Amino acid sequence: MNDTPNSEEFYKKLKKQLQDTALWPSEYLYKFIVVSDPEKINKIENLFNNLGAVIDTKASKNGKYTSVSINVTMKNPDAVIAKYKEVAEKIDGVISL
């Protein structure tokens, strides 16, 4: 079974977990890892503009990668998954955690 964030099985499992563990709307913490490229980091941040997101970035020890943590209120599990798919589609090489 393929559990990468791009597989439908992964999203199906995530949706079930989200439905079972939270009352919606609810705060959700997204975590992404991306090569330390200001353009890619800005693209991720811009995808969450106008959502009232709190965004925190942290470079890795050697500075090659940056983690982007985004805490935002989402209205339901489908909205959470749609955002993961949007980020994966629009930012090359992003890793979703």
Order of alpha helices (4+ residues) and beta strands (2+ residues): alpha-beta-alpha-beta-beta-alpha-beta
